[in-house]
Amino acid sequence: MSFVTDAKRLFGTTDLYEILNLKGSKLKRKDYSQAEIKKAFFKLSLQFHPDRYSNEVEKVETTAKFQILNHAYAVLSDKQKRAIYDEMGITDDTGVYADDVDWLARWRMMFKKITKEDIDNFVRKFRGSGEERDAVKEAYIKYKGDMGKILNDVIGVTYEDERRLYKMISDMIGSGELKATRYFVSEPEKRKAKRRKAARREAEEAEKMLKEVQRNEGAKDLVALIQNRQQKNIASFNELCDSLAVKYAKKPRKTK
């Protein structure tokens, strides 16, 4: 397995900063703190965590992405390796990218378990806040008013929030803050009904899965919550990870 080959294929680049979505000039990159690097890694590692995928094909590719992220973090979190990389642009293609490294075990050691209570508290504070409004606005622009995608994108939102979000968006359109789109203004009733039906079915399935796992494992951590899609289509937990990462991340271990 080659880091260079896999990184180009899966991320379109071998630049370790770009892989972790840390943008900027060479001068700017040197200013990134270890906390910022770890936060970026935490967010992406949740997005591409192998435990989230049951399909074998997806799992294989996601595992490869997960390994690449770990490799990028292993270099940038090490002061000496990062200095060499910043100066020379060189990264070792072996060692930390070896097949026998247990990346999942390493990841779990790095981050404290985040419970369902932590997530519920975050969602409760997020709901109705300025941050939620900004997230709704951003999702509206991103998906051109497609309410189904907006509901999937905003943290802690279910189909039961559709009317609330619809009014929020309508107010922003009325004030000129947003432009009306065909997707938003003329969405067929059949599509709305189909979305509500699918959401109810998914909620019932998620509740069954949650009870089963809680019986077997007790408190749920963030990764398992994402995997079991509790409360909503939790594919949109990227922003939540941003807010929780620094709070719950352990300090990086010192390298000898």
SULNORRA-V511848 format. One record per residue. N is the residue number from 1. RES is the residue in one letter. PHI is phi in whole degrees, -180 to 180 (999 if undefined). PSI is psi as a letter, one per 40 degrees, with the letter a starting at -180 (none if undefined). D_FIRST is the distance of its C-alpha to the first C-alpha in Angstrom with 2 decimals. Layout:
# SULNORRA-V511848
n=N res=RES phi=PHI psi=PSI d_first=D_FIRST
n=N res=RES phi=PHI psi=PSI d_first=D_FIRST
This chain:
# SULNORRA-V511848
n=1 res=M phi=999 psi=h d_first=0.00
n=2 res=S phi=-114 psi=h d_first=3.81
n=3 res=F phi=-61 psi=d d_first=6.65
n=4 res=V phi=-59 psi=d d_first=9.09
n=5 res=T phi=-63 psi=d d_first=8.07
n=6 res=D phi=-69 psi=d d_first=7.65
n=7 res=A phi=-64 psi=d d_first=10.66
n=8 res=K phi=-64 psi=d d_first=12.68
n=9 res=R phi=-71 psi=d d_first=12.27
n=10 res=L phi=-95 psi=d d_first=13.08
n=11 res=F phi=-119 psi=e d_first=15.34
n=12 res=G phi=74 psi=e d_first=16.53
n=13 res=T phi=-162 psi=i d_first=16.16
n=14 res=T phi=-109 psi=e d_first=14.32
n=15 res=D phi=-72 psi=h d_first=17.56
n=16 res=L phi=-63 psi=d d_first=17.22
n=17 res=Y phi=-68 psi=d d_first=20.82
n=18 res=E phi=-66 psi=d d_first=20.58
n=19 res=I phi=-60 psi=d d_first=17.64
n=20 res=L phi=-91 psi=e d_first=20.10
n=21 res=N phi=60 psi=f d_first=22.97
n=22 res=L phi=-101 psi=h d_first=24.72
n=23 res=K phi=-91 psi=i d_first=26.63
n=24 res=G phi=126 psi=i d_first=28.98
n=25 res=S phi=-71 psi=i d_first=29.67
n=26 res=K phi=-60 psi=d d_first=28.37
n=27 res=L phi=-67 psi=d d_first=31.60
n=28 res=K phi=-64 psi=d d_first=31.24
n=29 res=R phi=-61 psi=d d_first=27.71
n=30 res=K phi=-67 psi=e d_first=29.08
n=31 res=D phi=-85 psi=e d_first=31.59
n=32 res=Y phi=-64 psi=h d_first=29.19
n=33 res=S phi=-80 psi=i d_first=30.03
n=34 res=Q phi=-63 psi=d d_first=27.77
n=35 res=A phi=-64 psi=d d_first=29.42
n=36 res=E phi=-67 psi=d d_first=28.55
n=37 res=I phi=-66 psi=d d_first=24.88
n=38 res=K phi=-67 psi=d d_first=24.78
n=39 res=K phi=-62 psi=d d_first=26.75
n=40 res=A phi=-63 psi=d d_first=24.39
n=41 res=F phi=-64 psi=d d_first=21.38
n=42 res=F phi=-60 psi=d d_first=23.50
n=43 res=K phi=-61 psi=d d_first=24.53
n=44 res=L phi=-72 psi=d d_first=21.14
n=45 res=S phi=-68 psi=d d_first=19.60
n=46 res=L phi=-72 psi=d d_first=22.53
n=47 res=Q phi=-62 psi=d d_first=22.06
n=48 res=F phi=-111 psi=f d_first=18.47
n=49 res=H phi=-73 psi=h d_first=19.09
n=50 res=P phi=-57 psi=d d_first=17.83
n=51 res=D phi=-64 psi=e d_first=21.33
n=52 res=R phi=-79 psi=e d_first=22.87
n=53 res=Y phi=-120 psi=h d_first=21.56
n=54 res=S phi=-101 psi=d d_first=22.87
n=55 res=N phi=-66 psi=h d_first=21.73
n=56 res=E phi=-62 psi=d d_first=18.74
n=57 res=V phi=-64 psi=d d_first=17.27
n=58 res=E phi=-63 psi=d d_first=17.80
n=59 res=K phi=-64 psi=d d_first=16.52
n=60 res=V phi=-63 psi=d d_first=13.03
n=61 res=E phi=-68 psi=d d_first=12.81
n=62 res=T phi=-66 psi=d d_first=14.67
n=63 res=T phi=-62 psi=d d_first=12.54
n=64 res=A phi=-63 psi=d d_first=9.53
n=65 res=K phi=-64 psi=d d_first=12.32
n=66 res=F phi=-61 psi=d d_first=13.66
n=67 res=Q phi=-67 psi=d d_first=10.71
n=68 res=I phi=-64 psi=d d_first=10.81
n=69 res=L phi=-60 psi=d d_first=14.55
n=70 res=N phi=-63 psi=d d_first=14.49
n=71 res=H phi=-64 psi=d d_first=12.59
n=72 res=A phi=-61 psi=d d_first=15.23
n=73 res=Y phi=-68 psi=d d_first=17.94
n=74 res=A phi=-59 psi=d d_first=17.06
n=75 res=V phi=-77 psi=d d_first=17.63
n=76 res=L phi=-74 psi=e d_first=20.61
n=77 res=S phi=-89 psi=e d_first=22.29
n=78 res=D phi=-100 psi=h d_first=22.45
n=79 res=K phi=-56 psi=d d_first=25.44
n=80 res=Q phi=-70 psi=d d_first=24.45
n=81 res=K phi=-64 psi=d d_first=20.84
n=82 res=R phi=-66 psi=d d_first=22.21
n=83 res=A phi=-62 psi=d d_first=24.97
n=84 res=I phi=-65 psi=d d_first=22.73
n=85 res=Y phi=-65 psi=d d_first=20.57
n=86 res=D phi=-62 psi=d d_first=23.87
n=87 res=E phi=-82 psi=d d_first=25.32
n=88 res=M phi=-108 psi=e d_first=22.61
n=89 res=G phi=71 psi=f d_first=19.98
n=90 res=I phi=-110 psi=h d_first=17.36
n=91 res=T phi=-134 psi=h d_first=14.65
n=92 res=D phi=-64 psi=h d_first=12.72
n=93 res=D phi=-90 psi=e d_first=8.98
n=94 res=T phi=-126 psi=a d_first=8.94
n=95 res=G phi=70 psi=c d_first=11.42
n=96 res=V phi=-69 psi=e d_first=11.87
n=97 res=Y phi=-105 psi=e d_first=8.27
n=98 res=A phi=-70 psi=i d_first=7.93
n=99 res=D phi=-68 psi=d d_first=7.79
n=100 res=D phi=-88 psi=e d_first=11.50
n=101 res=V phi=-77 psi=h d_first=12.75
n=102 res=D phi=-86 psi=g d_first=15.28
n=103 res=W phi=-66 psi=d d_first=15.01
n=104 res=L phi=-65 psi=d d_first=18.00
n=105 res=A phi=-63 psi=d d_first=20.17
n=106 res=R phi=-64 psi=d d_first=19.49
n=107 res=W phi=-63 psi=d d_first=20.40
n=108 res=R phi=-66 psi=d d_first=23.53
n=109 res=M phi=-71 psi=d d_first=24.68
n=110 res=M phi=-79 psi=d d_first=24.63
n=111 res=F phi=-123 psi=h d_first=26.83
n=112 res=K phi=-65 psi=i d_first=30.21
n=113 res=K phi=-63 psi=h d_first=30.97
n=114 res=I phi=-107 psi=h d_first=32.66
n=115 res=T phi=-91 psi=i d_first=35.35
n=116 res=K phi=-60 psi=d d_first=37.02
n=117 res=E phi=-63 psi=d d_first=40.01
n=118 res=D phi=-59 psi=d d_first=38.04
n=119 res=I phi=-68 psi=d d_first=36.91
n=120 res=D phi=-60 psi=d d_first=40.42
n=121 res=N phi=-64 psi=d d_first=41.98
n=122 res=F phi=-63 psi=d d_first=39.69
n=123 res=V phi=-63 psi=d d_first=40.38
n=124 res=R phi=-62 psi=d d_first=44.10
n=125 res=K phi=-73 psi=d d_first=44.27
n=126 res=F phi=-72 psi=d d_first=42.15
n=127 res=R phi=-62 psi=h d_first=44.38
n=128 res=G phi=80 psi=e d_first=47.12
n=129 res=S phi=-86 psi=i d_first=45.93
n=130 res=G phi=-64 psi=d d_first=45.52
n=131 res=E phi=-64 psi=d d_first=41.75
n=132 res=E phi=-65 psi=d d_first=41.88
n=133 res=R phi=-60 psi=d d_first=44.08
n=134 res=D phi=-63 psi=d d_first=41.68
n=135 res=A phi=-66 psi=d d_first=38.78
n=136 res=V phi=-65 psi=d d_first=40.94
n=137 res=K phi=-61 psi=d d_first=41.90
n=138 res=E phi=-63 psi=d d_first=38.33
n=139 res=A phi=-67 psi=d d_first=37.29
n=140 res=Y phi=-60 psi=d d_first=40.37
n=141 res=I phi=-66 psi=d d_first=39.52
n=142 res=K phi=-61 psi=d d_first=35.84
n=143 res=Y phi=-105 psi=e d_first=36.71
n=144 res=K phi=56 psi=f d_first=40.01
n=145 res=G phi=86 psi=e d_first=42.11
n=146 res=D phi=-72 psi=h d_first=40.28
n=147 res=M phi=-63 psi=d d_first=41.54
n=148 res=G phi=-59 psi=d d_first=39.13
n=149 res=K phi=-72 psi=d d_first=36.13
n=150 res=I phi=-64 psi=d d_first=38.09
n=151 res=L phi=-62 psi=d d_first=38.73
n=152 res=N phi=-75 psi=d d_first=35.06
n=153 res=D phi=-91 psi=d d_first=34.15
n=154 res=V phi=-88 psi=h d_first=36.77
n=155 res=I phi=-60 psi=h d_first=36.34
n=156 res=G phi=69 psi=e d_first=38.59
n=157 res=V phi=-101 psi=h d_first=40.21
n=158 res=T phi=-122 psi=i d_first=41.14
n=159 res=Y phi=-62 psi=d d_first=43.21
n=160 res=E phi=-68 psi=e d_first=46.24
n=161 res=D phi=-91 psi=e d_first=45.75
n=162 res=E phi=-59 psi=d d_first=45.93
n=163 res=R phi=-63 psi=d d_first=49.58
n=164 res=R phi=-63 psi=d d_first=49.15
n=165 res=L phi=-70 psi=d d_first=46.28
n=166 res=Y phi=-61 psi=d d_first=48.20
n=167 res=K phi=-66 psi=d d_first=51.18
n=168 res=M phi=-59 psi=d d_first=49.09
n=169 res=I phi=-69 psi=d d_first=47.63
n=170 res=S phi=-60 psi=d d_first=51.06
n=171 res=D phi=-64 psi=d d_first=52.60
n=172 res=M phi=-69 psi=d d_first=50.05
n=173 res=I phi=-69 psi=d d_first=50.81
n=174 res=G phi=-62 psi=d d_first=54.51
n=175 res=S phi=-85 psi=e d_first=54.29
n=176 res=G phi=87 psi=e d_first=52.42
n=177 res=E phi=-73 psi=d d_first=49.26
n=178 res=L phi=-127 psi=i d_first=47.32
n=179 res=K phi=-100 psi=h d_first=48.01
n=180 res=A phi=-67 psi=i d_first=48.71
n=181 res=T phi=-122 psi=i d_first=46.28
n=182 res=R phi=-63 psi=d d_first=46.87
n=183 res=Y phi=-58 psi=d d_first=44.24
n=184 res=F phi=-80 psi=d d_first=46.07
n=185 res=V phi=-77 psi=d d_first=49.66
n=186 res=S phi=-118 psi=f d_first=49.65
n=187 res=E phi=-68 psi=h d_first=47.21
n=188 res=P phi=-63 psi=i d_first=48.63
n=189 res=E phi=-62 psi=d d_first=49.98
n=190 res=K phi=-61 psi=d d_first=48.14
n=191 res=R phi=-68 psi=d d_first=44.80
n=192 res=K phi=-64 psi=d d_first=45.95
n=193 res=A phi=-64 psi=d d_first=47.15
n=194 res=K phi=-63 psi=d d_first=43.91
n=195 res=R phi=-66 psi=d d_first=41.96
n=196 res=R phi=-66 psi=d d_first=44.36
n=197 res=K phi=-64 psi=d d_first=44.15
n=198 res=A phi=-65 psi=d d_first=40.36
n=199 res=A phi=-66 psi=d d_first=40.45
n=200 res=R phi=-63 psi=d d_first=43.01
n=201 res=R phi=-63 psi=d d_first=41.04
n=202 res=E phi=-66 psi=d d_first=37.85
n=203 res=A phi=-64 psi=d d_first=39.88
n=204 res=E phi=-64 psi=d d_first=41.37
n=205 res=E phi=-66 psi=d d_first=38.04
n=206 res=A phi=-65 psi=d d_first=36.57
n=207 res=E phi=-64 psi=d d_first=39.67
n=208 res=K phi=-63 psi=d d_first=39.36
n=209 res=M phi=-65 psi=d d_first=35.71
n=210 res=L phi=-63 psi=d d_first=36.59
n=211 res=K phi=-62 psi=d d_first=39.50
n=212 res=E phi=-63 psi=d d_first=37.47
n=213 res=V phi=-70 psi=d d_first=34.76
n=214 res=Q phi=-64 psi=d d_first=37.47
n=215 res=R phi=-64 psi=d d_first=39.27
n=216 res=N phi=-86 psi=d d_first=36.29
n=217 res=E phi=-123 psi=e d_first=34.67
n=218 res=G phi=82 psi=b d_first=37.35
n=219 res=A phi=-60 psi=i d_first=36.56
n=220 res=K phi=-90 psi=h d_first=33.80
n=221 res=D phi=-94 psi=i d_first=31.10
n=222 res=L phi=-62 psi=d d_first=29.80
n=223 res=V phi=-63 psi=d d_first=26.55
n=224 res=A phi=-67 psi=d d_first=28.61
n=225 res=L phi=-64 psi=d d_first=31.15
n=226 res=I phi=-64 psi=d d_first=28.69
n=227 res=Q phi=-61 psi=d d_first=27.34
n=228 res=N phi=-95 psi=e d_first=30.93
n=229 res=R phi=54 psi=f d_first=32.24
n=230 res=Q phi=-73 psi=i d_first=35.40
n=231 res=Q phi=76 psi=d d_first=38.24
n=232 res=K phi=-165 psi=a d_first=36.65
n=233 res=N phi=-73 psi=g d_first=33.61
n=234 res=I phi=-83 psi=f d_first=31.61
n=235 res=A phi=-67 psi=e d_first=28.81
n=236 res=S phi=-101 psi=f d_first=30.73
n=237 res=F phi=-86 psi=e d_first=30.34
n=238 res=N phi=-60 psi=d d_first=28.61
n=239 res=E phi=-66 psi=d d_first=31.94
n=240 res=L phi=-62 psi=d d_first=32.72
n=241 res=C phi=-61 psi=d d_first=29.55
n=242 res=D phi=-55 psi=d d_first=30.70
n=243 res=S phi=-77 psi=d d_first=34.02
n=244 res=L phi=-94 psi=e d_first=32.94
n=245 res=A phi=-58 psi=d d_first=29.88
n=246 res=V phi=-65 psi=d d_first=31.87
n=247 res=K phi=-66 psi=d d_first=34.50
n=248 res=Y phi=-105 psi=e d_first=32.32
n=249 res=A phi=-79 psi=h d_first=29.43
n=250 res=K phi=-73 psi=i d_first=29.85
n=251 res=K phi=-67 psi=i d_first=29.98
n=252 res=P phi=-59 psi=i d_first=26.71
n=253 res=R phi=-68 psi=i d_first=26.67
n=254 res=K phi=-77 psi=h d_first=27.59
n=255 res=T phi=-91 psi=i d_first=25.14
n=256 res=K phi=-80 psi=none d_first=26.75
